Amino acid sequence: MRGVHRMLLHAWQLGFPHPRSGAPMRVQAPPEGEFLKAMALFGWDVP
């Protein structure tokens, strides 16, 4: 498993309408350390 000991699932960006106003909302979260380690193993770039 090369140092990765769990399943990895990450949504770096989510978009949805605000529940009251309906205004578009967008939330972003950078990948954490173990996810970055797995990406490096595959040679993938971080978006």
C-alpha positions in Angstrom: 0.0 0.0 0.0 3.1 2.2 -0.1 2.3 4.2 3.0 -1.4 4.8 2.3 -3.5 3.0 4.8 -7.0 4.0 4.1 -9.4 4.7 1.2 -9.1 8.2 -0.2 -12.0 10.3 -1.4 -11.7 14.0 -1.7 -14.0 16.6 -3.3 -11.8 19.7 -3.6 -14.8 21.9 -4.5 -18.5 21.7 -3.9 -21.2 24.0 -5.2 -24.8 24.3 -4.1 -27.5 26.9 -3.7 -27.8 28.6 -0.3 -30.8 27.0 1.5 -32.6 30.3 2.2 -31.5 32.8 -0.5 -30.8 30.4 -3.3 -27.6 32.3 -4.0 -24.9 30.1 -5.5 -22.3 28.9 -2.9 -18.9 27.3 -3.5 -16.8 25.7 -0.8 -13.2 24.6 -1.5 -10.9 22.4 0.7 -7.3 21.5 -0.1 -6.3 17.8 0.0 -4.7 16.7 3.2 -1.3 15.0 3.8 -2.2 11.3 3.1 -4.1 12.2 0.0 -1.1 14.3 -1.3 1.2 11.4 -0.6 -1.0 9.1 -2.7 -1.1 11.6 -5.5 2.7 11.9 -5.5 3.0 8.1 -5.7 1.0 8.2 -9.0 2.9 11.3 -10.3 -0.3 13.4 -10.3 -0.3 17.1 -9.8 -2.4 18.9 -7.2 -5.2 20.9 -8.9 
